[in-house]
Amino acid sequence: ASHHNMAAAYDRGFFDDLVSPFLGLYRDNNLRADSSPEKLAKLKPVFGVRNGDATMTAGNSTPLTDGASVALLSSEEWASAHSIP
């Protein structure tokens, strides 16, 4: 449900003034709006497979890109000159 809620929030424009596009990206790249419990149940474990007790799948773990962030500090004039909102 959380992915459906997030997709709906993007579609409503909730994040429009909270997210600054960067290199053409304007949404989280791990949003799975079409996920469902049935689809998630079919995913094979990918971490801990050697031990035979693997439970981590692409559906219940964080994406490999999770946690990335950036801070850009500039003057208002510089940001305006470079088309950064």
PyMOL Python script that loads the backbone (N, CA, C, O; Angstrom):
from pymol import cmd

cmd.read_pdbstr("""\
ATOM      1  N   ALA A   1       0.817  -1.199   0.000  1.00  0.00           N
ATOM      2  CA  ALA A   1       0.000   0.000   0.000  1.00  0.00           C
ATOM      3  C   ALA A   1       0.861   1.263   0.000  1.00  0.00           C
ATOM      4  O   ALA A   1       0.464   2.279  -0.571  1.00  0.00           O
ATOM      5  N   SER A   2       2.027   1.210   0.630  1.00  0.00           N
ATOM      6  CA  SER A   2       2.838   2.424   0.722  1.00  0.00           C
ATOM      7  C   SER A   2       3.326   2.889  -0.647  1.00  0.00           C
ATOM      8  O   SER A   2       3.412   4.092  -0.892  1.00  0.00           O
ATOM      9  N   HIS A   3       3.646   1.955  -1.539  1.00  0.00           N
ATOM     10  CA  HIS A   3       4.077   2.346  -2.882  1.00  0.00           C
ATOM     11  C   HIS A   3       2.904   2.959  -3.660  1.00  0.00           C
ATOM     12  O   HIS A   3       3.089   3.912  -4.417  1.00  0.00           O
ATOM     13  N   HIS A   4       1.712   2.414  -3.471  1.00  0.00           N
ATOM     14  CA  HIS A   4       0.529   2.977  -4.126  1.00  0.00           C
ATOM     15  C   HIS A   4       0.267   4.394  -3.604  1.00  0.00           C
ATOM     16  O   HIS A   4      -0.049   5.300  -4.375  1.00  0.00           O
ATOM     17  N   ASN A   5       0.404   4.573  -2.278  1.00  0.00           N
ATOM     18  CA  ASN A   5       0.187   5.893  -1.680  1.00  0.00           C
ATOM     19  C   ASN A   5       1.216   6.900  -2.173  1.00  0.00           C
ATOM     20  O   ASN A   5       0.885   8.052  -2.452  1.00  0.00           O
ATOM     21  N   MET A   6       2.463   6.460  -2.278  1.00  0.00           N
ATOM     22  CA  MET A   6       3.513   7.367  -2.737  1.00  0.00           C
ATOM     23  C   MET A   6       3.286   7.761  -4.199  1.00  0.00           C
ATOM     24  O   MET A   6       3.444   8.929  -4.556  1.00  0.00           O
ATOM     25  N   ALA A   7       2.922   6.811  -5.031  1.00  0.00           N
ATOM     26  CA  ALA A   7       2.645   7.108  -6.440  1.00  0.00           C
ATOM     27  C   ALA A   7       1.483   8.092  -6.555  1.00  0.00           C
ATOM     28  O   ALA A   7       1.525   9.017  -7.365  1.00  0.00           O
ATOM     29  N   ALA A   8       0.451   7.890  -5.747  1.00  0.00           N
ATOM     30  CA  ALA A   8      -0.698   8.801  -5.771  1.00  0.00           C
ATOM     31  C   ALA A   8      -0.287  10.199  -5.319  1.00  0.00           C
ATOM     32  O   ALA A   8      -0.767  11.193  -5.865  1.00  0.00           O
ATOM     33  N   ALA A   9       0.597  10.284  -4.328  1.00  0.00           N
ATOM     34  CA  ALA A   9       1.074  11.587  -3.849  1.00  0.00           C
ATOM     35  C   ALA A   9       1.856  12.307  -4.943  1.00  0.00           C
ATOM     36  O   ALA A   9       1.685  13.511  -5.135  1.00  0.00           O
ATOM     37  N   TYR A  10       2.713  11.579  -5.663  1.00  0.00           N
ATOM     38  CA  TYR A  10       3.430  12.184  -6.795  1.00  0.00           C
ATOM     39  C   TYR A  10       2.434  12.675  -7.841  1.00  0.00           C
ATOM     40  O   TYR A  10       2.565  13.787  -8.351  1.00  0.00           O
ATOM     41  N   ASP A  11       1.436  11.845  -8.162  1.00  0.00           N
ATOM     42  CA  ASP A  11       0.454  12.208  -9.183  1.00  0.00           C
ATOM     43  C   ASP A  11      -0.365  13.435  -8.783  1.00  0.00           C
ATOM     44  O   ASP A  11      -0.748  14.229  -9.642  1.00  0.00           O
ATOM     45  N   ARG A  12      -0.637  13.595  -7.474  1.00  0.00           N
ATOM     46  CA  ARG A  12      -1.381  14.759  -6.966  1.00  0.00           C
ATOM     47  C   ARG A  12      -0.533  16.021  -6.928  1.00  0.00           C
ATOM     48  O   ARG A  12      -1.056  17.124  -6.769  1.00  0.00           O
ATOM     49  N   GLY A  13       0.786  15.856  -7.075  1.00  0.00           N
ATOM     50  CA  GLY A  13       1.666  17.012  -7.006  1.00  0.00           C
ATOM     51  C   GLY A  13       2.166  17.322  -5.608  1.00  0.00           C
ATOM     52  O   GLY A  13       2.727  18.392  -5.372  1.00  0.00           O
ATOM     53  N   PHE A  14       1.966  16.394  -4.674  1.00  0.00           N
ATOM     54  CA  PHE A  14       2.370  16.622  -3.284  1.00  0.00           C
ATOM     55  C   PHE A  14       3.848  16.969  -3.160  1.00  0.00           C
ATOM     56  O   PHE A  14       4.216  17.819  -2.349  1.00  0.00           O
ATOM     57  N   PHE A  15       4.692  16.327  -3.946  1.00  0.00           N
ATOM     58  CA  PHE A  15       6.136  16.518  -3.830  1.00  0.00           C
ATOM     59  C   PHE A  15       6.686  17.624  -4.736  1.00  0.00           C
ATOM     60  O   PHE A  15       7.891  17.873  -4.741  1.00  0.00           O
ATOM     61  N   ASP A  16       5.822  18.283  -5.497  1.00  0.00           N
ATOM     62  CA  ASP A  16       6.290  19.254  -6.491  1.00  0.00           C
ATOM     63  C   ASP A  16       7.211  20.326  -5.920  1.00  0.00           C
ATOM     64  O   ASP A  16       8.203  20.686  -6.555  1.00  0.00           O
ATOM     65  N   ASP A  17       6.904  20.836  -4.747  1.00  0.00           N
ATOM     66  CA  ASP A  17       7.752  21.879  -4.170  1.00  0.00           C
ATOM     67  C   ASP A  17       8.719  21.333  -3.123  1.00  0.00           C
ATOM     68  O   ASP A  17       9.385  22.103  -2.430  1.00  0.00           O
ATOM     69  N   LEU A  18       8.797  20.018  -3.007  1.00  0.00           N
ATOM     70  CA  LEU A  18       9.692  19.394  -2.033  1.00  0.00           C
ATOM     71  C   LEU A  18      10.888  18.709  -2.680  1.00  0.00           C
ATOM     72  O   LEU A  18      11.909  18.488  -2.029  1.00  0.00           O
ATOM     73  N   VAL A  19      10.763  18.372  -3.960  1.00  0.00           N
ATOM     74  CA  VAL A  19      11.814  17.648  -4.667  1.00  0.00           C
ATOM     75  C   VAL A  19      12.325  18.508  -5.812  1.00  0.00           C
ATOM     76  O   VAL A  19      11.547  19.013  -6.621  1.00  0.00           O
ATOM     77  N   SER A  20      13.639  18.668  -5.871  1.00  0.00           N
ATOM     78  CA  SER A  20      14.253  19.395  -6.987  1.00  0.00           C
ATOM     79  C   SER A  20      14.774  18.385  -7.997  1.00  0.00           C
ATOM     80  O   SER A  20      15.592  17.534  -7.645  1.00  0.00           O
ATOM     81  N   PRO A  21      14.325  18.458  -9.232  1.00  0.00           N
ATOM     82  CA  PRO A  21      14.818  17.521 -10.248  1.00  0.00           C
ATOM     83  C   PRO A  21      16.334  17.607 -10.386  1.00  0.00           C
ATOM     84  O   PRO A  21      16.924  18.681 -10.259  1.00  0.00           O
ATOM     85  N   PHE A  22      16.949  16.467 -10.645  1.00  0.00           N
ATOM     86  CA  PHE A  22      18.402  16.411 -10.817  1.00  0.00           C
ATOM     87  C   PHE A  22      18.714  15.438 -11.934  1.00  0.00           C
ATOM     88  O   PHE A  22      18.332  14.269 -11.871  1.00  0.00           O
ATOM     89  N   LEU A  23      19.400  15.909 -12.946  1.00  0.00           N
ATOM     90  CA  LEU A  23      19.774  15.095 -14.108  1.00  0.00           C
ATOM     91  C   LEU A  23      18.570  14.365 -14.695  1.00  0.00           C
ATOM     92  O   LEU A  23      18.675  13.211 -15.110  1.00  0.00           O
ATOM     93  N   GLY A  24      17.436  15.042 -14.726  1.00  0.00           N
ATOM     94  CA  GLY A  24      16.236  14.466 -15.309  1.00  0.00           C
ATOM     95  C   GLY A  24      15.425  13.594 -14.369  1.00  0.00           C
ATOM     96  O   GLY A  24      14.355  13.116 -14.746  1.00  0.00           O
ATOM     97  N   LEU A  25      15.904  13.379 -13.165  1.00  0.00           N
ATOM     98  CA  LEU A  25      15.170  12.564 -12.195  1.00  0.00           C
ATOM     99  C   LEU A  25      14.327  13.466 -11.311  1.00  0.00           C
ATOM    100  O   LEU A  25      14.806  14.487 -10.818  1.00  0.00           O
ATOM    101  N   TYR A  26      13.085  13.091 -11.113  1.00  0.00           N
ATOM    102  CA  TYR A  26      12.207  13.889 -10.269  1.00  0.00           C
ATOM    103  C   TYR A  26      11.376  13.029  -9.325  1.00  0.00           C
ATOM    104  O   TYR A  26      10.551  13.549  -8.574  1.00  0.00           O
ATOM    105  N   ARG A  27      11.589  11.722  -9.359  1.00  0.00           N
ATOM    106  CA  ARG A  27      10.905  10.791  -8.455  1.00  0.00           C
ATOM    107  C   ARG A  27      11.921   9.808  -7.897  1.00  0.00           C
ATOM    108  O   ARG A  27      12.991   9.605  -8.472  1.00  0.00           O
ATOM    109  N   ASP A  28      11.576   9.207  -6.779  1.00  0.00           N
ATOM    110  CA  ASP A  28      12.422   8.146  -6.247  1.00  0.00           C
ATOM    111  C   ASP A  28      12.496   7.021  -7.265  1.00  0.00           C
ATOM    112  O   ASP A  28      11.491   6.664  -7.879  1.00  0.00           O
ATOM    113  N   ASN A  29      13.683   6.464  -7.444  1.00  0.00           N
ATOM    114  CA  ASN A  29      13.844   5.416  -8.453  1.00  0.00           C
ATOM    115  C   ASN A  29      13.440   4.039  -7.935  1.00  0.00           C
ATOM    116  O   ASN A  29      13.513   3.059  -8.676  1.00  0.00           O
ATOM    117  N   ASN A  30      13.020   3.950  -6.692  1.00  0.00           N
ATOM    118  CA  ASN A  30      12.613   2.652  -6.156  1.00  0.00           C
ATOM    119  C   ASN A  30      11.102   2.542  -5.978  1.00  0.00           C
ATOM    120  O   ASN A  30      10.621   1.605  -5.341  1.00  0.00           O
ATOM    121  N   LEU A  31      10.361   3.475  -6.526  1.00  0.00           N
ATOM    122  CA  LEU A  31       8.907   3.448  -6.432  1.00  0.00           C
ATOM    123  C   LEU A  31       8.351   2.335  -7.317  1.00  0.00           C
ATOM    124  O   LEU A  31       8.616   2.287  -8.519  1.00  0.00           O
ATOM    125  N   ARG A  32       7.585   1.452  -6.708  1.00  0.00           N
ATOM    126  CA  ARG A  32       6.954   0.345  -7.452  1.00  0.00           C
ATOM    127  C   ARG A  32       5.437   0.482  -7.328  1.00  0.00           C
ATOM    128  O   ARG A  32       4.809  -0.189  -6.509  1.00  0.00           O
ATOM    129  N   ALA A  33       4.869   1.341  -8.133  1.00  0.00           N
ATOM    130  CA  ALA A  33       3.435   1.627  -8.035  1.00  0.00           C
ATOM    131  C   ALA A  33       2.571   0.417  -8.366  1.00  0.00           C
ATOM    132  O   ALA A  33       1.423   0.338  -7.930  1.00  0.00           O
ATOM    133  N   ASP A  34       3.108  -0.520  -9.129  1.00  0.00           N
ATOM    134  CA  ASP A  34       2.314  -1.685  -9.534  1.00  0.00           C
ATOM    135  C   ASP A  34       2.580  -2.917  -8.677  1.00  0.00           C
ATOM    136  O   ASP A  34       2.203  -4.025  -9.060  1.00  0.00           O
ATOM    137  N   SER A  35       3.224  -2.745  -7.523  1.00  0.00           N
ATOM    138  CA  SER A  35       3.500  -3.909  -6.677  1.00  0.00           C
ATOM    139  C   SER A  35       2.214  -4.392  -6.005  1.00  0.00           C
ATOM    140  O   SER A  35       1.259  -3.635  -5.828  1.00  0.00           O
ATOM    141  N   SER A  36       2.219  -5.653  -5.645  1.00  0.00           N
ATOM    142  CA  SER A  36       1.084  -6.248  -4.943  1.00  0.00           C
ATOM    143  C   SER A  36       1.620  -7.374  -4.073  1.00  0.00           C
ATOM    144  O   SER A  36       2.713  -7.878  -4.333  1.00  0.00           O
ATOM    145  N   PRO A  37       0.888  -7.778  -3.055  1.00  0.00           N
ATOM    146  CA  PRO A  37       1.340  -8.901  -2.228  1.00  0.00           C
ATOM    147  C   PRO A  37       1.587 -10.167  -3.055  1.00  0.00           C
ATOM    148  O   PRO A  37       2.496 -10.941  -2.757  1.00  0.00           O
ATOM    149  N   GLU A  38       0.783 -10.367  -4.080  1.00  0.00           N
ATOM    150  CA  GLU A  38       0.947 -11.555  -4.926  1.00  0.00           C
ATOM    151  C   GLU A  38       2.267 -11.505  -5.695  1.00  0.00           C
ATOM    152  O   GLU A  38       2.974 -12.509  -5.784  1.00  0.00           O
ATOM    153  N   LYS A  39       2.597 -10.343  -6.246  1.00  0.00           N
ATOM    154  CA  LYS A  39       3.865 -10.196  -6.970  1.00  0.00           C
ATOM    155  C   LYS A  39       5.047 -10.336  -6.018  1.00  0.00           C
ATOM    156  O   LYS A  39       6.037 -10.988  -6.348  1.00  0.00           O
ATOM    157  N   LEU A  40       4.946  -9.729  -4.845  1.00  0.00           N
ATOM    158  CA  LEU A  40       6.039  -9.798  -3.875  1.00  0.00           C
ATOM    159  C   LEU A  40       6.281 -11.231  -3.403  1.00  0.00           C
ATOM    160  O   LEU A  40       7.426 -11.622  -3.176  1.00  0.00           O
ATOM    161  N   ALA A  41       5.219 -12.011  -3.254  1.00  0.00           N
ATOM    162  CA  ALA A  41       5.349 -13.395  -2.790  1.00  0.00           C
ATOM    163  C   ALA A  41       6.093 -14.273  -3.794  1.00  0.00           C
ATOM    164  O   ALA A  41       6.649 -15.303  -3.413  1.00  0.00           O
ATOM    165  N   LYS A  42       6.111 -13.887  -5.051  1.00  0.00           N
ATOM    166  CA  LYS A  42       6.777 -14.681  -6.090  1.00  0.00           C
ATOM    167  C   LYS A  42       8.270 -14.381  -6.226  1.00  0.00           C
ATOM    168  O   LYS A  42       8.977 -15.099  -6.933  1.00  0.00           O
ATOM    169  N   LEU A  43       8.759 -13.338  -5.563  1.00  0.00           N
ATOM    170  CA  LEU A  43      10.172 -12.967  -5.694  1.00  0.00           C
ATOM    171  C   LEU A  43      11.070 -13.971  -4.980  1.00  0.00           C
ATOM    172  O   LEU A  43      10.764 -14.421  -3.876  1.00  0.00           O
ATOM    173  N   LYS A  44      12.162 -14.307  -5.615  1.00  0.00           N
ATOM    174  CA  LYS A  44      13.133 -15.253  -5.055  1.00  0.00           C
ATOM    175  C   LYS A  44      14.102 -14.517  -4.127  1.00  0.00           C
ATOM    176  O   LYS A  44      14.439 -13.361  -4.381  1.00  0.00           O
ATOM    177  N   PRO A  45      14.552 -15.177  -3.055  1.00  0.00           N
ATOM    178  CA  PRO A  45      15.554 -14.568  -2.171  1.00  0.00           C
ATOM    179  C   PRO A  45      16.849 -14.295  -2.931  1.00  0.00           C
ATOM    180  O   PRO A  45      17.242 -15.058  -3.813  1.00  0.00           O
ATOM    181  N   VAL A  46      17.505 -13.189  -2.570  1.00  0.00           N
ATOM    182  CA  VAL A  46      18.750 -12.825  -3.238  1.00  0.00           C
ATOM    183  C   VAL A  46      19.916 -12.663  -2.272  1.00  0.00           C
ATOM    184  O   VAL A  46      21.069 -12.727  -2.697  1.00  0.00           O
ATOM    185  N   PHE A  47      19.653 -12.458  -0.999  1.00  0.00           N
ATOM    186  CA  PHE A  47      20.719 -12.299  -0.016  1.00  0.00           C
ATOM    187  C   PHE A  47      20.681 -13.475   0.954  1.00  0.00           C
ATOM    188  O   PHE A  47      19.603 -13.876   1.393  1.00  0.00           O
ATOM    189  N   GLY A  48      21.833 -14.029   1.290  1.00  0.00           N
ATOM    190  CA  GLY A  48      21.906 -15.147   2.218  1.00  0.00           C
ATOM    191  C   GLY A  48      21.563 -16.481   1.599  1.00  0.00           C
ATOM    192  O   GLY A  48      21.266 -17.436   2.318  1.00  0.00           O
ATOM    193  N   VAL A  49      21.597 -16.571   0.281  1.00  0.00           N
ATOM    194  CA  VAL A  49      21.202 -17.792  -0.424  1.00  0.00           C
ATOM    195  C   VAL A  49      22.117 -18.964  -0.077  1.00  0.00           C
ATOM    196  O   VAL A  49      21.653 -20.101   0.005  1.00  0.00           O
ATOM    197  N   ARG A  50      23.400 -18.708   0.126  1.00  0.00           N
ATOM    198  CA  ARG A  50      24.351 -19.794   0.420  1.00  0.00           C
ATOM    199  C   ARG A  50      24.010 -20.540   1.700  1.00  0.00           C
ATOM    200  O   ARG A  50      24.243 -21.745   1.794  1.00  0.00           O
ATOM    201  N   ASN A  51      23.469 -19.848   2.673  1.00  0.00           N
ATOM    202  CA  ASN A  51      23.149 -20.475   3.954  1.00  0.00           C
ATOM    203  C   ASN A  51      21.854 -21.274   3.899  1.00  0.00           C
ATOM    204  O   ASN A  51      21.589 -22.084   4.788  1.00  0.00           O
ATOM    205  N   GLY A  52      21.060 -21.060   2.888  1.00  0.00           N
ATOM    206  CA  GLY A  52      19.819 -21.793   2.745  1.00  0.00           C
ATOM    207  C   GLY A  52      18.655 -21.226   3.532  1.00  0.00           C
ATOM    208  O   GLY A  52      17.545 -21.753   3.456  1.00  0.00           O
ATOM    209  N   ASP A  53      18.886 -20.168   4.282  1.00  0.00           N
ATOM    210  CA  ASP A  53      17.811 -19.590   5.084  1.00  0.00           C
ATOM    211  C   ASP A  53      17.464 -18.172   4.625  1.00  0.00           C
ATOM    212  O   ASP A  53      17.036 -17.337   5.421  1.00  0.00           O
ATOM    213  N   ALA A  54      17.652 -17.921   3.356  1.00  0.00           N
ATOM    214  CA  ALA A  54      17.463 -16.575   2.814  1.00  0.00           C
ATOM    215  C   ALA A  54      15.998 -16.158   2.827  1.00  0.00           C
ATOM    216  O   ALA A  54      15.113 -16.927   2.453  1.00  0.00           O
ATOM    217  N   THR A  55      15.766 -14.942   3.260  1.00  0.00           N
ATOM    218  CA  THR A  55      14.420 -14.374   3.234  1.00  0.00           C
ATOM    219  C   THR A  55      14.393 -12.993   2.589  1.00  0.00           C
ATOM    220  O   THR A  55      13.319 -12.445   2.342  1.00  0.00           O
ATOM    221  N   MET A  56      15.568 -12.427   2.315  1.00  0.00           N
ATOM    222  CA  MET A  56      15.633 -11.081   1.750  1.00  0.00           C
ATOM    223  C   MET A  56      15.427 -11.128   0.236  1.00  0.00           C
ATOM    224  O   MET A  56      16.178 -11.783  -0.486  1.00  0.00           O
ATOM    225  N   THR A  57      14.411 -10.432  -0.223  1.00  0.00           N
ATOM    226  CA  THR A  57      14.131 -10.343  -1.654  1.00  0.00           C
ATOM    227  C   THR A  57      14.207  -8.880  -2.086  1.00  0.00           C
ATOM    228  O   THR A  57      14.364  -7.989  -1.252  1.00  0.00           O
ATOM    229  N   ALA A  58      14.095  -8.642  -3.373  1.00  0.00           N
ATOM    230  CA  ALA A  58      14.068  -7.268  -3.878  1.00  0.00           C
ATOM    231  C   ALA A  58      12.817  -6.540  -3.398  1.00  0.00           C
ATOM    232  O   ALA A  58      12.765  -5.310  -3.428  1.00  0.00           O
ATOM    233  N   GLY A  59      11.824  -7.279  -2.962  1.00  0.00           N
ATOM    234  CA  GLY A  59      10.575  -6.667  -2.509  1.00  0.00           C
ATOM    235  C   GLY A  59      10.536  -6.295  -1.048  1.00  0.00           C
ATOM    236  O   GLY A  59       9.753  -5.428  -0.661  1.00  0.00           O
ATOM    237  N   ASN A  60      11.369  -6.932  -0.208  1.00  0.00           N
ATOM    238  CA  ASN A  60      11.314  -6.619   1.220  1.00  0.00           C
ATOM    239  C   ASN A  60      12.611  -6.027   1.759  1.00  0.00           C
ATOM    240  O   ASN A  60      12.782  -5.913   2.972  1.00  0.00           O
ATOM    241  N   SER A  61      13.506  -5.658   0.884  1.00  0.00           N
ATOM    242  CA  SER A  61      14.748  -5.018   1.318  1.00  0.00           C
ATOM    243  C   SER A  61      14.864  -3.643   0.662  1.00  0.00           C
ATOM    244  O   SER A  61      14.184  -3.346  -0.321  1.00  0.00           O
ATOM    245  N   THR A  62      15.728  -2.826   1.221  1.00  0.00           N
ATOM    246  CA  THR A  62      15.922  -1.502   0.640  1.00  0.00           C
ATOM    247  C   THR A  62      16.659  -1.630  -0.683  1.00  0.00           C
ATOM    248  O   THR A  62      17.441  -2.563  -0.867  1.00  0.00           O
ATOM    249  N   PRO A  63      16.424  -0.717  -1.597  1.00  0.00           N
ATOM    250  CA  PRO A  63      17.147  -0.777  -2.872  1.00  0.00           C
ATOM    251  C   PRO A  63      18.623  -0.479  -2.667  1.00  0.00           C
ATOM    252  O   PRO A  63      19.005   0.134  -1.671  1.00  0.00           O
ATOM    253  N   LEU A  64      19.439  -0.905  -3.595  1.00  0.00           N
ATOM    254  CA  LEU A  64      20.880  -0.681  -3.481  1.00  0.00           C
ATOM    255  C   LEU A  64      21.223   0.799  -3.502  1.00  0.00           C
ATOM    256  O   LEU A  64      22.307   1.185  -3.064  1.00  0.00           O
ATOM    257  N   THR A  65      20.328   1.630  -4.000  1.00  0.00           N
ATOM    258  CA  THR A  65      20.587   3.070  -4.050  1.00  0.00           C
ATOM    259  C   THR A  65      20.034   3.808  -2.842  1.00  0.00           C
ATOM    260  O   THR A  65      20.142   5.032  -2.775  1.00  0.00           O
ATOM    261  N   ASP A  66      19.454   3.108  -1.897  1.00  0.00           N
ATOM    262  CA  ASP A  66      18.844   3.753  -0.741  1.00  0.00           C
ATOM    263  C   ASP A  66      19.887   4.490   0.090  1.00  0.00           C
ATOM    264  O   ASP A  66      21.003   4.005   0.273  1.00  0.00           O
ATOM    265  N   GLY A  67      19.524   5.633   0.578  1.00  0.00           N
ATOM    266  CA  GLY A  67      20.398   6.379   1.466  1.00  0.00           C
ATOM    267  C   GLY A  67      21.235   7.441   0.792  1.00  0.00           C
ATOM    268  O   GLY A  67      21.916   8.209   1.472  1.00  0.00           O
ATOM    269  N   ALA A  68      21.202   7.506  -0.502  1.00  0.00           N
ATOM    270  CA  ALA A  68      21.990   8.522  -1.195  1.00  0.00           C
ATOM    271  C   ALA A  68      21.351   9.891  -0.993  1.00  0.00           C
ATOM    272  O   ALA A  68      20.129  10.031  -1.033  1.00  0.00           O
ATOM    273  N   SER A  69      22.180  10.882  -0.778  1.00  0.00           N
ATOM    274  CA  SER A  69      21.667  12.239  -0.628  1.00  0.00           C
ATOM    275  C   SER A  69      22.716  13.231  -1.100  1.00  0.00           C
ATOM    276  O   SER A  69      23.880  12.887  -1.308  1.00  0.00           O
ATOM    277  N   VAL A  70      22.280  14.455  -1.260  1.00  0.00           N
ATOM    278  CA  VAL A  70      23.194  15.503  -1.692  1.00  0.00           C
ATOM    279  C   VAL A  70      22.711  16.826  -1.117  1.00  0.00           C
ATOM    280  O   VAL A  70      21.513  17.042  -0.936  1.00  0.00           O
ATOM    281  N   ALA A  71      23.641  17.686  -0.839  1.00  0.00           N
ATOM    282  CA  ALA A  71      23.306  19.044  -0.404  1.00  0.00           C
ATOM    283  C   ALA A  71      24.057  20.015  -1.306  1.00  0.00           C
ATOM    284  O   ALA A  71      25.271  19.902  -1.479  1.00  0.00           O
ATOM    285  N   LEU A  72      23.349  20.943  -1.863  1.00  0.00           N
ATOM    286  CA  LEU A  72      23.954  21.949  -2.728  1.00  0.00           C
ATOM    287  C   LEU A  72      23.710  23.309  -2.096  1.00  0.00           C
ATOM    288  O   LEU A  72      22.567  23.743  -1.953  1.00  0.00           O
ATOM    289  N   LEU A  73      24.778  23.966  -1.725  1.00  0.00           N
ATOM    290  CA  LEU A  73      24.682  25.300  -1.140  1.00  0.00           C
ATOM    291  C   LEU A  73      25.162  26.311  -2.162  1.00  0.00           C
ATOM    292  O   LEU A  73      26.232  26.162  -2.751  1.00  0.00           O
ATOM    293  N   SER A  74      24.360  27.332  -2.361  1.00  0.00           N
ATOM    294  CA  SER A  74      24.743  28.363  -3.323  1.00  0.00           C
ATOM    295  C   SER A  74      24.002  29.644  -2.997  1.00  0.00           C
ATOM    296  O   SER A  74      23.094  29.672  -2.166  1.00  0.00           O
ATOM    297  N   SER A  75      24.409  30.686  -3.666  1.00  0.00           N
ATOM    298  CA  SER A  75      23.663  31.940  -3.547  1.00  0.00           C
ATOM    299  C   SER A  75      22.406  31.833  -4.403  1.00  0.00           C
ATOM    300  O   SER A  75      22.331  31.006  -5.312  1.00  0.00           O
ATOM    301  N   GLU A  76      21.443  32.657  -4.111  1.00  0.00           N
ATOM    302  CA  GLU A  76      20.216  32.671  -4.903  1.00  0.00           C
ATOM    303  C   GLU A  76      20.514  33.067  -6.347  1.00  0.00           C
ATOM    304  O   GLU A  76      19.886  32.564  -7.278  1.00  0.00           O
ATOM    305  N   GLU A  77      21.463  33.958  -6.522  1.00  0.00           N
ATOM    306  CA  GLU A  77      21.827  34.401  -7.863  1.00  0.00           C
ATOM    307  C   GLU A  77      22.436  33.263  -8.682  1.00  0.00           C
ATOM    308  O   GLU A  77      22.089  33.082  -9.849  1.00  0.00           O
ATOM    309  N   TRP A  78      23.342  32.497  -8.074  1.00  0.00           N
ATOM    310  CA  TRP A  78      23.984  31.384  -8.773  1.00  0.00           C
ATOM    311  C   TRP A  78      22.939  30.339  -9.154  1.00  0.00           C
ATOM    312  O   TRP A  78      22.930  29.845 -10.281  1.00  0.00           O
ATOM    313  N   ALA A  79      22.059  30.006  -8.208  1.00  0.00           N
ATOM    314  CA  ALA A  79      21.018  29.012  -8.484  1.00  0.00           C
ATOM    315  C   ALA A  79      20.125  29.475  -9.630  1.00  0.00           C
ATOM    316  O   ALA A  79      19.777  28.686 -10.509  1.00  0.00           O
ATOM    317  N   SER A  80      19.761  30.733  -9.621  1.00  0.00           N
ATOM    318  CA  SER A  80      18.920  31.271 -10.690  1.00  0.00           C
ATOM    319  C   SER A  80      19.641  31.223 -12.037  1.00  0.00           C
ATOM    320  O   SER A  80      19.041  30.877 -13.055  1.00  0.00           O
ATOM    321  N   ALA A  81      20.916  31.567 -12.037  1.00  0.00           N
ATOM    322  CA  ALA A  81      21.698  31.553 -13.279  1.00  0.00           C
ATOM    323  C   ALA A  81      21.858  30.152 -13.848  1.00  0.00           C
ATOM    324  O   ALA A  81      22.070  29.991 -15.050  1.00  0.00           O
ATOM    325  N   HIS A  82      21.758  29.132 -12.992  1.00  0.00           N
ATOM    326  CA  HIS A  82      21.914  27.744 -13.425  1.00  0.00           C
ATOM    327  C   HIS A  82      20.583  26.988 -13.452  1.00  0.00           C
ATOM    328  O   HIS A  82      20.560  25.758 -13.505  1.00  0.00           O
ATOM    329  N   SER A  83      19.488  27.728 -13.415  1.00  0.00           N
ATOM    330  CA  SER A  83      18.128  27.157 -13.505  1.00  0.00           C
ATOM    331  C   SER A  83      17.849  26.126 -12.434  1.00  0.00           C
ATOM    332  O   SER A  83      17.219  25.102 -12.697  1.00  0.00           O
ATOM    333  N   ILE A  84      18.316  26.392 -11.228  1.00  0.00           N
ATOM    334  CA  ILE A  84      18.045  25.496 -10.103  1.00  0.00           C
ATOM    335  C   ILE A  84      16.994  26.170  -9.228  1.00  0.00           C
ATOM    336  O   ILE A  84      17.200  27.291  -8.763  1.00  0.00           O
ATOM    337  N   PRO A  85      15.866  25.491  -9.001  1.00  0.00           N
ATOM    338  CA  PRO A  85      14.770  26.124  -8.226  1.00  0.00           C
ATOM    339  C   PRO A  85      15.157  26.403  -6.781  1.00  0.00           C
ATOM    340  O   PRO A  85      14.348  26.927  -6.015  1.00  0.00           O
TER     341      PRO A  85
END
""", "prot")
cmd.dss("prot")
cmd.show_as("cartoon", "prot")
cmd.util.cbc("prot")
cmd.orient("prot")
